[in-house]
Amino acid sequence: MATLRDVIENLHTIYGRRNATYMPDRNHRAIFLGDAVRHLGKLIERKRGKALAHVRASIFARTCAFAEGFVDLSIMRSLSEKYPEKYCAYCKSKPCYRETNRLR
């Protein structure tokens, strides 16, 4: 199985030129990403579970395209900082023992 870095590099190799041509700025890339998220919401509302994997993959690919619109924004570095390998970023424990809802 490919590493996350390999997947991101492959997406750039395949779609990078197209993304730069048709989505020259972050606004275009944000709309592109938003369209995939809206599609996911519609599938969830309609309970069409079989298509969810495809749309989740599309959201990841479009998130990578969005990130490419920023100078010096590494998805790998951002994920590593947000989710450290050695402990939970919130409670500093492994595994996480925090009981509160982190989404608030």
N, C-alpha and C positions, 0 to 999 in steps of 0.2 A: 504494500500500500504506500502511496506517495505521502510525503510529509506535507504539512500545511504550507511551508515555504515553496515546495515544488508546485503545489496547486496554484498558489498565487502567481508564481513566475509563469506557469503555463497559461493562465488566464491572460496575463499581460502579453505573452507571445502571440496568442491567438487573436485577442480583441483590442490590444493596446492601440494599434494604428487606427482601427475603426472608431474607438472611443475618442481619440484625439481629433479625428476629423469631424465627427458628428456631434460631439459633446465638448466643445472647446473650453467651456468654463464650468465652475462648480455648480452653478444654477442648473444647467442642462443635466449634469450628472445627478443632482439631487432629485430632479423631476423623474429621471430614469429609475432611480432607486425607489422613489415614492410610488411609482406605478406598480412595481413588483410587490411592495408591501400592501397596497390596496387590493391587488389580485389575491394575495394570501388571505386577507380579511374576507373577501367575497367567498373564497373556497371554504373557509371555516364556517361562515354563516350558512352556506348551502350543504355543509357536512360532506364535502367531497374529499375524503381523506386520501384517496389514492393519488391525487395530483399534488398533495402537499410536499412530498419529497422533492419533486421537480421545482416547485416554486421556492422552497427553502434554498435550494442550490442556486437558483436564479438570484435570490436576494443576496446571498454571499458574493456571487460574481459581481453584482452591481455595487455592493459595498466596496469591493476592491477597486472597481472603476471610479467610484466616488473618491476614495482615498488617494488615487493617483492624481486627482485634481489639486492636491495640496503639495507644496514643496516640502521635501524632507519629512513626510509622514509615513512611517513604516508601520504597517499593520502588525507585523511580528513584534516590534518593540512596544507598540501600544498594548497589545494583548499581554505581553510579559510584564509590563508595569502594572496593568490593571489586575491581572490574575497571576501573582507570583507562584512559582513552582513549589516553594517550600512551605507556604502557609496561606491561610485566608487573608485577603487584603483588608477585610473588615475587622475580624476579631483576632487576627494574628495566630490562630490555632490551626492545626491540621489533625483531623478534619475540622471543618467549621462548626462552631458550637453556638453561633449567634441565632437567637430565636426570633428576633424581630424581622419584619418585612423590610428588606433593603430597597425596595422600589419606591418607598415614600420619600 
